[in-house]
Amino acid sequence: VTVSYKPFTGFNDLEGRMMSAVEEMSASLTEMPTEDEINELVYQSMYDIIQQCISEPAYGDAQDFTIHITKDDNVYRISEDDLINLDYAMFPGE
């Protein structure tokens, strides 16, 4: 069976966006933060960016994917490999 999907692109260049946000925040600091404060800044930036990606999702162009369906004891199944590959296609990582 061929299905159509649109890959989620909201996390594209997530690392670059996070680094830009951290650099922007660090430019406004007036004194050297502690390691804990740096970690807090990094994780807060990551949280804010991911939150925005989820609340304003972006998708690529529609693409086709072939899923192989089998019937075992009157139960239709999709192979685990196909499910994994479709997951990777819909949510590609960097």
Secondary structure, DSSP 8 states (H G I E B T S, - for coil): -EEEE--B-TTTTHHHHHHHHHHHHHHT-SS---HHHHHHHHHHHHHHHHHHHHHS--B---EEEE--EEEETTEEEE-HHHHHHHHHHHS---
